Amino acid sequence: MSPSAPPVGRWAHTWVSAPQAAEPDNMPPAPFTRDGVVLADATLRQTARATIGGDRLRLRFSNAFGGAVLPLTAVTVARPVDGRAGVGAVEPGSARPVTFHGRAGVVVPIGAQVVSDPLDFPVEPEANLTVTVHLADGQASGTVTSHPGSRTTSHLLAGDHVAADDLPGATTADHWYFLSGIEVWSGREASAVVTLGDSLTDGRGSTTNGNDRWPDRLSARLRAHPATADVAVLNQGIGGNQVLGEGLGPSALARLDRDVLALAGVAWLVLFEGVNDLGTADSTPDAQKRVADDLVAAYEQVLTRAHARGAAVCGATITPLGGSAQYDDPDGHREAARQAVNEWIRKGGRFDAVLDFDAAVRDPDEPRRLLPAYDEGDHLHLSPAGYQALADAVPLELFTRRP
């Protein structure tokens, strides 16, 4: 190799967080939201779990939904104490400053994202990382970019503590703010599978700081086999999200380019979404027939756009909603629509692979309901055991064949 040849390898995402606007109840808690400004002279410490490893990293911060510029004064990355998620303390001496064009801070324009400079910071597969940010002036905005369903505890403290080993007295919030991606430099052929979905992918019912959502469990399975050890799992689930409609966060069709197709190295997409479209539509036969048809058309759009970027698409069947106070209907029209959509996913012949999540978690004695051992309690969301069952239903050989 000549001295001027670029190093062998590529940047690949190891972790992502789907950006969305923080609803009023999910804004940084008082006193960190005051007089239209958030996190003025405050430190925010967050942890995120890598999937694949690498020798260097860089961070991505998003201001997609902020109503004003996002001025990040200083940023560090560190290893959390004992490697744990959701803790406020880091391993002493592990904090390293992160720069942007050689500068300590950066101003993220409205609607934009920024990528940090590369940092020599080895990342182990499945390791937790701590990212700490100080905002001297705060963000003068009534809306900020966040991911409310983090299922991971963040820590907020007044003043500049980006290099501190611990944050005693910090306020906690189970949300992520601003941080939207972590990339690693991989010297091997790293690739990624993106899981696009709603609260069932975001992990409602999983353990806070436990990293036991189904994409987490899938990542662990991939890491255990040499043939798939370099496949990252990128969770782009948003609780309450819809494929077509205006649920929480932009619809799957609206966010497909940003949250999936724009990510480097994406070879596969798992599409597991649609229950909120069915559940929020009127429960009349005509309305449910219409939303089922619309979902199939929307899936076709996802397939067309993903295939144009060279990504294979795995279609996951919609899991049971029987007994759900939120979505079940006594006449069974939503159940009929769910069955119709699932029939198309299974037999339509359009997806590159089918993941039968419905079959993996339904009660065989009452197929319109979840198996009780997998039911989080609301008859719609899953327990950690249920999320493990979804992960176990994914054939790993899918990811040994590059599209």
N, C-alpha and C positions, 0 to 999 in steps of 0.2 A: 504494500500500500504506500503510495507517495505521501510525503509530508503534508501536502495540501488536501488530501482526501478527507472527506467528512467521516466522523466516527460511525461505526456500524451500530445501528439501533434506531429507535423511534420513540417519540413521546406518545404515551398512552394514558388515558384516564384510568385511575385506580379507584376513584370514588367520585360520586356526583350527588347533588341535591337539587331537585326540581324547583326552580324559582317560582314564587308566587307572591302576591301582595299579602302582607300581614293584616288580618281582620282586626278590628279594634281590641278584641279580647286577647289577641296574640301579639300585640305590640310589646316592646320592652316595658317591664313593669315600672311603676313609680318607684323612685324619682327619676328613672332613666328616660321617661317620656314626659316632657314638660314644656308648655308654651310653644307647641308646634315644633320642637326640636327633640331628636332622640339621641341618647348616648353622648351628651355634651360632657367633655372632659371625663370620659369613662373608658374602662377597659372591659372587653368582651372576650371571654375564653371559651373555646368550643373544642370538642373532640369528634373525630371522624375515623372510621375504620377502613383502611386500605383493603383491597382485594389482592391485586398482584403487587410484587415488589420491584424495586429498582435502586440504582445507585444515586440518582439525583431526583429532585422533585421541583415542581412549580405549582403555584396556587392560582385559582381563578376566583374573582369576586364579581358579583353581579349587582347592577343597579337597575335591573329591568323594570321594576315597578316603583322605584323611588320618585318622589315628586320634586326632588332637588338633587344637585350633585352630591356624591358620596365622598367626603374627604377622609381618607384613611391616613392617619398621621404616622403610625408605626405598626409593624407586624412582625411577629416571631412565630417559629414553629419549634415544637419540642416533643419529647416523649412523655406521656403521662405517667405518673407514679405507679409502679407495679404494672404498667401497660394497660390500665383499666380505662374503660369508657366512662365519660360523664363526671370525672373527678376534677377538682379545681387545682390540684397540685401536679407539678411536673418533676421529672427526675432532675435533681440538682445538676446544674452545668450543662443540661441538654438543649436549652433554648438558643436558637440561632436567628439572627435578624434576616428578614426577607426584604429584598429590594425590588424596585421598579425603575427600569432604565438607570440603575445605579443609585437611585434615590431611596431614602428611608420610607417615604410615603407616596401617595398617589391620590389624585382626584378622579373619581369615576363619573363620567358624564351621565346625564339622565338617559335611561334606556340602554346603557352600554354595559360591557364587562371589561375587566382588565386581567391580563395574565402577568404574573410576577416573573422576575428574572430566575433563571435556573439556580438551584442551590445544591451544593454537594451535601446530601443528607440521606444516608442509606435508609431505605424503607423495606421492612420485612413483609412478606405476604401475611395478610390477616392481622396486621399490626394496627393499633390505635395511634393516632397522631393528635397532638394538641396545637391548635392555631389560636393565637392571641392577638387582638387588635386594639389599638388605642385611637380614639377619635377626640382630638383636642377641642374642636369646635362643634362636634356632633353633626348630624344630618338634619337640615331645616326642612323637614317634610312630614306631612301627616300620613304618608304611606311609605313603607319601606319594603325592600325585598327580603323574603324570609322563606323558611320551610317550617311551618308550625308543627307538622307531624314528625319531628325528629326522633321521638322516642329516645332521646339522648339529652342529658342535662348540660346546660350552658351556665356560665358564671359571669356575673356583672359586678363591677366594683368601681367606685368613683376614683378618679386619678389615673396616672400612668403607671401601669404595673406589667407591661408587656414582657419584661425580663424577670419577673418575680417567680420564685420557685413555688409559691403558694399564694392563695387569695383568701386569707381568713376574713370572715364576716361578709363574704360576697353574697349577693342575691342570686337565686337560681331561677332558671326558666327552662322548660323542656321544649325549646325551639332552637332552630338555627337561624342566623341572620347573615346576609351578605355572601357568605362562603358558598360557592356553587360547584367547585370542582377541585380535585387534586390530581395532578398528572405525575407520572414517574417516567424516567428514561430507562427503557428496557433494551438491553443488547440482544434480545431474542425476538422471535416473531410474535409479539404480544398482540392480542386482539380482544374484542369485547362483545358481550351480549348485554343489550339494554332491555330492562323489564319496564314496559310502559303500562301503567295501570292506575287504579284508584286506591282506596284505603286498604284493600286486601293485599296490595303490593307495598303500600306505604307502611303497613304493619300494625294496624289497629288490632289490639288484643295481644300483641307481642309484649315482651318484657322491657320496660324502660332500662336503658343501658345494658340490655342483655344481648343485643344483636342477634335476635332469633326470628326475624322476619323470614319469609321464604327465600328471597334473594340472598340473604346472609347464609342460610343453610345450603343453598345451591352453591354458593361460592366455596364453602368448606368442602363440599363434595368434589368440586372441580380441582381444588388445591391438593386433594389426596391422591390424585392420579397424574403421573408424569405427562400423559398425552394431552391433558387439559389444564396443566398447572399455570400456563401463561394466558388463560382466558379470564379477563376481568368481568365482574358482574356489576353493572351500573344501574342502580335503583332510581327510576324516574316515576315512582308512584306519587300521587297526590290524593289525599283523603277527600272524598266528595266529588272527585273529578268525573267528567263525562266524556264520551267519545265525540258527541255532537253538540250537546247543549251547554248552557252557561251554568256549570256547577262551580265548585271551588277550583280556582286556577283556570287558565285557558283550557279549552277543550283539547282532547288528544289530537284532533286534526290541526288545531291552531298552533300547538306547541311541538308538532312532530319534527319540523326542521331544526329548531333550536335544541330541543331536549334529546334528540336521537341522531338525526342525519348529519348534524354539524360536528359530532364528536369523532375524533380521530380513531381509526381502527375498529369501528363498529362492523362486525361481520354478521351478527344475528340480532333480531328483535323478537322479543316475546310480547305479544299483544294480549293482555288479560284485562279486559275492560268492557263494560256495557251494562252492568247491573244497575248503575245509577240512572242511565238513560231509560231503562225499563221501569225503574221504581218511581221516577218523577213524572213519567207520562201518565195520563188518565188511565184508569184500569178498565176502560170500556174495550170491547173486542176490536172496534175499528182503530182506536188509538194505539192499542198494543200491536195490532197487525202492522200499522204504519211505522211504529218505532222499530219493530223487528226488521222490516224491509229497509229502513233507513240505516240501521246498524250494519246490515250486510253490505249495503252500498258504501258505507264509510270504511269498512274493512277492506273493500276492494281499492279504495283510494290509498289507504296505508300501504297495501301490497304494491300498488303501482309505483308510488313514490319511493318506497324502500328498495324495490328491485332496481329502479333506475340508478340508485347509488350503490348497487352491488351487495346489498344486505339480504340475507334470507330471513323470512318471517315465520315464526312459530305461532299458530293460533291456539289460544287456551280457552277451553269451554268455560261458560259462566257457572259459578258454583251456586248451590241451592239457596233460596230465600224463604222457604216455607217456615211459617211461624214467626217471621219477623214482623214486629209491630209497625215498623217503618214502611215495609214494602209488600208484604204478603196481602193478597186480596181474597175474600171468601169465595168468589166465583172462579178463581183460578186462571183469569185471563193473562196475568203477568207470567204465571208458570207456563202457560201454553206458548207465550212469546219467547220465554227463555228456552224452552225445548226446541222451538223452531230455529232460533239462532244457533243453538248448539248443534242441531242436525246439519245445518249448513257448514259450520266449522268442521265437523267431523267428516262429512261426505261431499262437500262442495268441490274438493279437489284443487282449491286455489292456494292454500297455505303450503309452504315448503315442508312443514311438519305440524302435527296436531298434538297438543298436550291436553289430555282429558282430565283437567282438574276437577270437573264435576264428578266423574267416576271415582276420583281419588279420595274425596272427602264426604260424599253423600252417605246417608244411612241406607244400606241395602234393603232394609225392611220398610223404609218410607223414603223413597228416593227424592222426593221434593224437599227433604230436610237434610241438614248436616248431621253427620254421625255425632252423637252427644259428646264423645271424647274429644272431638275436634271443634266443638262449638264454644266460642268465647263467652256465650251467655245470652246474646241478643238474637241468635238464630240467623245471623248474617255474616258476622266476622269470625275469624278463626283464633283458636288458642295456639300457643307455641307448638303443641303436638300437631295441630292441623297444618300449620305452616311447614313443619318438617315433612308432613305427608305430601304437600305440594312439591317441595323440593325433591323428594324421593321419586316423584312421578315423572321427573324430567330425565330422559335417557341421555347419559353423558356422551354417548357416541355421536350425538348431533353436533357436538362442538369439536370433534376431531376431524371433521370435513369442512374445509374452508369453502365458502360459496364461490 
